[in-house]
Amino acid sequence: MPNIKSAAKRVRTTKRRTIRNKRIKSMMRTTIRRFEEAMASANSENAKAALQKALRELDKAVSKGVLHKNTAARKKSRLTKLFNKKAS
């Protein structure tokens, strides 16, 4: 338990941010999983929509400071590569 007022505030802030970051990461993982499921079902229209949603979630995570931009770029590249491989 922190003794200093500013340290106590930092604990509260960290808890809030942790919850927010977990929510954003969870949403991101869910959309990626839905894209992978759409790819497995071989429905290209659903897969394309799911890919766009997954890319949007990755961009949101970067803008909110949850993911580093290079990490998101790598994930986006891999998802797009997977989609293009199955589409052709």
Residue, then its C-alpha position, 0 to 999 in steps of 0.5 A: m500500500p503506497n504511503i505517498k498520495s501521488a503513488a496512491k493515485r498512480v495505483r488507481t490510474t494503473k488499474r483503470r488503464t489496465i482494465r481499458n487495455k485488457r478490453i481493447k486487446s480482448m476486442m482485437r483478439t476476438t476480431i482476429r479470431r473471427f477473421e480466422e474462422a471466416m477464412a476456415s469457412a471459405n466464404s470470401e465475402n465474410a472473410k473480407a469483412a472480418l479482415q477489414k474489421a480486424l485491421r480497424e481494431l489493430d489501428k485502434a489499438v495503436s492509436k490508444g497506445v495499447l500496441h506498438k505501431n510496428t507490432a500492429a503493422r506486422k499483424k496486419s501484414r500477416l493477416t492480409k497475406l493469409f487472406n490473399k493466399k486463400a483468395s487466389 
